[in-house]
């Protein structure tokens, strides 16, 4: 007997309408996050941002409990969202510094690590380190 399998279909262009991080797919317009391995979904509510928001970077912790999204609001200001799926809570930050993100990750213990270029030539980097839900991120120079 053959095995049956469920196929999930999506409408839109992968390059223009979605951001893929490992096995997680973010629908840019709706905020829906799909775990393409398990079939689980959740929605990140963009209304927590002060103005409209369009993401351009997306990272999920290995355990799938936390997500980071970076993008711009309708005024062109870089914004960062830190999402806690367990609490269904999105913590938002808007600052020009988020336009210089070189890399970002959220660890399974809810530690957020963001590496930023300190200048246009990217000769110096620093890191912002925090926990999901914290209102302040500590800064560490890394070179």
C-alpha positions in Angstrom: 0.0 0.0 0.0 1.2 3.5 -0.9 1.6 6.1 1.8 -0.4 9.3 1.6 1.2 12.6 2.1 -0.2 16.1 2.7 1.0 18.8 0.4 0.8 22.4 1.5 0.4 24.9 -1.3 1.1 28.7 -1.2 0.0 31.4 -3.5 2.6 33.9 -4.6 6.2 34.1 -5.6 8.8 32.6 -3.2 11.3 35.3 -3.9 8.8 38.2 -3.6 6.1 37.1 -1.2 8.0 34.9 1.4 11.1 34.8 3.4 12.6 31.3 4.1 14.6 30.5 7.2 15.6 26.8 7.4 12.2 25.0 7.6 10.2 28.2 8.4 8.4 30.2 5.8 7.2 33.8 6.5 4.4 35.2 4.4 5.6 38.9 4.1 2.2 40.4 3.7 0.1 38.4 6.3 2.7 37.6 8.9 1.8 33.9 8.7 4.7 31.6 9.7 4.6 28.0 8.4 6.8 25.2 9.7 7.1 23.3 6.4 8.3 20.1 8.2 5.6 19.8 10.9 2.8 21.7 9.2 2.3 24.0 12.2 1.5 27.6 11.6 1.2 30.8 13.7 0.7 34.4 12.8 2.9 37.4 13.8 0.6 40.4 14.3 2.2 43.4 12.6 -0.2 45.8 14.3 2.2 45.9 17.3 4.4 48.2 15.1 3.4 51.9 15.3 2.9 52.1 11.5 2.7 49.6 8.7 5.6 47.1 8.5 7.3 45.2 5.7 9.8 42.6 6.7 13.1 41.8 4.9 14.9 39.6 7.3 13.5 36.6 9.3 15.2 34.2 11.7 13.6 31.5 13.9 15.2 29.7 16.9 16.0 26.0 16.4 13.1 25.0 18.7 10.7 27.3 16.8 9.6 29.2 20.0 11.1 32.5 19.0 11.4 34.6 15.8 13.1 37.8 14.8 11.8 39.9 11.9 13.5 43.0 10.6 12.0 45.4 8.1 10.9 49.0 7.6 7.8 50.9 8.5 5.9 53.1 6.1 8.2 56.0 7.0 11.3 54.1 6.0 12.6 53.6 9.5 14.2 50.2 10.3 12.3 48.2 12.8 12.8 44.9 14.6 10.3 42.5 16.0 11.1 39.8 18.6 8.3 37.2 18.7 7.6 34.8 21.5 5.3 32.0 20.1 4.6 30.6 23.6 3.1 33.9 24.7 1.9 35.0 21.3 3.7 38.3 22.0 5.6 40.5 19.6 8.1 43.0 21.1 8.9 45.9 18.7 11.8 48.3 18.4 12.3 51.1 15.8 15.7 52.6 15.4 18.0 53.4 12.4 20.6 51.1 13.9 18.5 48.1 12.8 19.3 49.1 9.2 22.9 47.9 9.7 22.2 44.3 10.8 24.9 42.0 9.6 23.4 38.9 11.3 20.7 38.1 13.9 19.8 35.0 15.8 17.6 34.0 18.7 18.8 31.0 20.7 16.6 28.3 22.3 17.0 29.9 25.7 15.4 33.2 24.4 18.8 35.0 24.0 18.7 37.5 21.1 22.1 38.2 19.5 22.3 40.9 16.8 25.5 41.8 15.0 25.6 45.3 13.5 28.1 47.1 11.3 29.2 50.2 13.2 30.0 52.2 10.1 29.5 52.2 6.3 32.7 50.4 5.6 31.8 47.6 8.0 35.3 47.6 9.5 33.8 47.6 13.1 31.0 45.5 14.4 29.2 45.4 17.7 26.6 43.1 19.1 23.3 43.8 20.9 22.5 41.0 23.3 19.2 40.6 25.2 16.5 38.2 26.3 13.1 38.0 24.5 10.8 40.4 26.3 13.5 42.7 27.6 13.0 46.4 27.0 16.8 47.1 26.7 19.6 45.4 24.8 23.2 45.5 26.0 25.9 46.5 23.6 29.2 44.7 23.2 32.0 45.8 20.8 33.4 42.9 18.8 36.0 44.4 16.6 
